[in-house]
């Protein structure tokens, strides 16, 4: 199926869309994600649905450990797509995000060419130093060039600086990458794109303008209980509810690092391994290091839990 989309320059562009991976409704998104163990609320399902239908990236912001990265992974799993991940970090540049030239292979090629006898005949075609043979593709270019269904995850985009953000703009608005030596590489099959941010810094307006926006906060106690029940085999509903209540209590404390959903699931699995049916104060204090990874947080939680009647 071919859909026409408007670029940032106001030009219309025809791109191939995979009809099998375009959700008809937000409800379909929720059902598909549920089959792979991700319980999406209505806002999340709607954002994913519109991201596919409008062919726009989805910027997912929120505290660390609220399931932002897991959302992209689950969408890839639910749609049977290849997940291509660009993990952002301070100092990330074009050579690690887009592409670079294999200088070692180029040098070997030059040496081999220089060692040929003058006037010798070869049946092999002469390669230009900037032939695609010498190109090393990185995540962004790999996602653009793929002919398979792809989910592109640009993880923790707030870790890169504003200058590096500019590398993303062409990809996010035009679905293309410009390579001076080869020309412009344009996607024939649009990847689903998810960017995650922990709000460590404000992103540029230019980047935000190209994306749909979704904020994912810590789930309610009821939703986290359902997540635990879905992701931890064999856990009782009563224990899942107790776990969610304890986690909610810990997150209300002035901790430097609040427990993430993944740490919640680790704790729930720990309790099942220990054959715990009811969380006593002793069990909670003994297993706090599964939830909290900072000694000052453990000390604060231990003190406050000791003062709280259970």
C-alpha positions in Angstrom: 0.0 0.0 0.0 1.3 3.5 -0.9 0.5 6.5 1.3 1.4 10.1 0.6 2.9 12.2 3.4 3.9 15.8 3.6 7.5 16.6 4.3 8.7 19.5 6.5 9.4 21.4 3.2 5.8 21.2 2.2 6.4 18.6 -0.5 4.3 15.5 -1.0 6.1 12.3 -0.9 4.9 8.7 -1.7 6.1 6.0 0.7 5.4 2.3 1.0 3.4 1.3 4.1 3.1 -2.2 5.2 -0.7 -2.9 5.5 -0.1 -5.8 7.9 1.6 -3.5 10.4 -0.8 -0.5 10.3 -3.3 -0.6 13.2 -6.8 0.3 12.3 -7.8 1.4 15.8 -6.2 2.1 19.1 -8.1 -0.9 20.5 -6.2 -3.1 18.0 -2.9 -1.6 19.4 -3.9 -2.4 23.0 -4.9 -6.0 22.1 -1.7 -6.6 20.1 0.5 -5.3 22.9 -1.4 -7.3 25.5 -0.6 -10.5 23.6 3.2 -9.8 24.1 2.8 -8.8 27.8 2.7 -5.0 27.6 -0.5 -3.5 29.2 -1.0 -0.2 27.4 -3.5 2.3 28.7 -5.7 4.2 26.2 -3.3 7.1 25.9 -0.4 4.8 25.0 -2.4 2.8 22.5 -3.7 5.9 20.8 -0.2 7.4 20.5 1.1 4.2 18.8 -1.9 4.0 16.6 -1.5 7.6 15.4 2.2 7.2 15.0 1.6 4.4 12.5 -1.3 6.1 10.7 0.3 9.6 10.4 3.8 8.1 9.7 5.3 10.2 12.5 7.8 9.4 15.2 6.5 9.1 18.7 8.5 11.0 21.4 8.0 9.1 24.7 9.0 11.1 27.8 8.8 10.2 31.5 10.8 9.1 34.5 13.4 6.3 34.1 12.0 2.9 34.4 8.3 3.5 33.4 8.3 1.2 30.3 9.3 3.7 27.5 11.9 1.4 26.0 9.8 -1.6 26.6 7.0 0.0 24.6 9.1 0.1 21.4 10.4 -3.5 22.0 6.8 -4.7 22.5 5.6 -2.9 19.3 8.3 -4.6 17.4 7.4 -8.0 18.9 3.6 -7.5 18.3 4.1 -6.5 14.7 6.8 -9.1 14.0 9.2 -6.3 13.0 13.0 -6.0 13.3 14.0 -3.8 16.2 16.9 -1.4 15.4 18.1 0.5 18.5 20.3 3.6 18.6 21.4 4.0 22.2 22.2 7.6 22.8 25.0 8.9 24.9 27.1 12.0 25.4 29.5 12.3 22.5 27.4 10.4 20.0 28.3 11.6 16.5 27.4 10.9 12.8 29.8 8.0 12.5 28.1 6.0 15.2 24.5 7.1 14.4 24.3 7.3 10.6 27.3 5.9 8.8 31.1 6.0 8.3 33.6 4.9 5.8 35.7 1.8 6.4 39.1 3.5 6.1 41.0 0.3 6.8 39.3 -1.4 3.8 39.9 1.7 1.7 43.6 1.7 2.5 43.9 -2.0 1.7 42.2 -1.4 -1.6 44.6 1.5 -2.4 47.6 -0.7 -1.5 46.3 -3.6 -3.6 45.7 -1.2 -6.6 49.2 0.2 -6.2 50.8 -3.2 -6.3 49.4 -4.1 -9.8 51.9 -4.3 -12.6 51.6 -1.4 -15.1 49.5 -2.5 -18.1 48.2 -5.7 -16.4 44.7 -6.8 -17.3 42.1 -7.5 -14.6 38.6 -8.8 -14.9 37.5 -7.2 -11.6 35.8 -3.8 -11.8 37.7 -0.9 -10.4 36.1 0.4 -7.2 35.8 4.0 -6.3 37.1 4.7 -2.8 33.6 5.9 -1.8 31.8 3.0 -3.3 29.0 1.4 -1.2 31.4 -1.5 -0.7 33.3 0.6 1.8 30.2 2.0 3.6 29.6 1.0 7.2 25.9 1.5 8.1 24.9 2.5 11.5 21.4 2.3 13.1 19.7 5.3 11.5 20.9 4.4 7.9 20.2 0.7 8.5 16.6 1.5 9.4 16.1 3.8 6.4 17.6 1.2 4.0 15.7 -1.8 5.3 13.2 -3.5 3.1 11.8 -5.4 6.0 9.3 -4.1 8.6 11.4 -2.1 11.2 10.8 -0.4 14.6 13.6 2.2 15.1 14.2 2.9 18.8 16.2 6.1 19.5 16.8 5.5 23.2 17.5 8.3 25.8 17.7 11.0 23.1 18.1 13.6 25.9 21.6 12.3 26.5 22.9 13.8 23.2 23.6 17.5 22.8 21.6 19.9 20.6 24.2 19.8 17.8 23.9 16.1 17.5 20.1 16.4 17.5 20.4 18.0 14.1 21.5 14.6 12.7 18.1 13.2 13.5 16.0 15.9 11.9 16.3 14.7 8.2 15.6 11.2 9.2 12.6 12.0 11.3 10.9 14.4 8.8 12.0 13.1 5.4 12.8 9.4 6.2 16.0 9.9 4.3 19.8 10.2 4.9 22.1 12.4 2.8 25.5 10.9 2.0 27.6 13.5 0.1 29.7 10.9 -1.7 26.7 8.7 -2.8 23.6 11.0 -2.7 20.4 10.8 -0.8 19.1 7.4 0.5 15.3 7.5 0.8 13.2 4.9 2.7 10.9 2.8 0.5 9.4 1.3 3.6 8.7 3.6 6.5 10.1 2.5 9.9 8.0 3.0 13.0 10.1 5.4 15.1 10.1 5.8 18.9 12.3 8.2 20.8 12.6 8.0 24.6 13.7 10.7 27.0 14.1 10.8 30.8 13.7 14.6 30.8 17.3 15.2 31.8 17.3 18.2 29.5 14.9 20.1 27.3 14.8 18.8 23.7 14.9 21.3 20.8 11.6 22.6 19.4 12.7 21.4 15.9 12.9 17.8 17.2 9.7 18.0 19.1 7.9 19.5 16.1 8.6 16.4 14.1 7.1 14.0 16.6 3.9 13.0 18.3 4.2 13.3 22.1 3.5 10.8 24.8 4.3 11.0 28.5 4.5 7.8 30.5 4.5 8.2 34.3 4.6 5.5 36.9 1.4 3.4 36.6 -1.4 3.5 39.1 -1.4 0.8 41.8 -4.2 -1.1 39.9 -2.4 -1.0 36.6 0.9 -2.0 38.1 -0.9 -4.9 39.9 -2.2 -6.1 36.5 1.3 -5.7 34.9 2.8 -7.8 37.7 0.1 -10.5 37.3 0.7 -10.6 33.5 4.5 -10.7 33.6 5.2 -12.9 36.7 4.1 -16.5 36.1 2.5 -18.1 39.1 2.0 -15.1 41.3 -1.3 -14.7 43.1 -3.5 -11.7 42.6 -3.3 -11.0 46.3 0.5 -10.9 46.3 0.6 -8.8 43.1 -1.7 -6.3 44.8 0.6 -6.2 47.9 3.6 -5.7 45.8 2.0 -2.8 43.9 1.0 -1.2 47.3 4.5 -1.5 48.7 6.0 0.0 45.5 3.6 2.9 45.6 4.6 3.6 49.2 8.3 3.5 48.3 7.8 5.9 45.4 6.1 8.4 47.7 9.3 8.7 49.7 12.1 11.2 49.0 14.3 8.6 47.3 17.1 9.6 44.9 16.0 6.7 42.6 12.5 5.4 42.8 11.9 1.8 41.9 11.2 1.2 38.2 8.7 -1.2 36.8 11.4 -3.6 35.8 12.7 -3.6 39.4 9.1 -4.1 40.6 8.9 -7.2 38.4 12.3 -8.4 39.7 11.0 -8.1 43.3 7.8 -9.9 42.5 9.8 -12.8 40.9 12.1 -12.8 44.0 9.1 -13.2 46.3 7.8 -16.2 44.2 11.3 -17.8 44.2 11.3 -17.4 48.0 7.8 -18.9 48.1 6.5 -15.9 49.9 2.7 -15.7 50.2 2.5 -12.7 52.4 5.0 -9.8 52.6 6.1 -9.4 56.2 8.3 -6.5 57.5 11.3 -8.9 57.7 10.9 -10.1 54.1 10.5 -6.6 52.9 13.6 -5.3 54.6 15.6 -8.3 53.6 14.7 -7.9 49.9 14.9 -4.1 49.7 18.2 -4.3 47.7 16.3 -5.8 44.8 14.2 -2.6 44.6 16.7 0.1 45.7 20.2 0.4 44.4 21.5 3.2 46.6 22.5 2.7 50.3 21.1 6.0 51.4 17.8 5.1 49.8 17.8 1.8 51.6 18.5 3.5 54.9 15.8 6.0 54.4 13.2 3.4 53.3 14.2 1.2 56.2 13.6 4.0 58.7 10.3 5.1 57.2 8.9 1.6 56.9 9.9 0.9 60.5 7.8 3.9 61.5 4.8 2.9 59.4 2.4 0.5 61.0 1.6 -2.5 58.7 
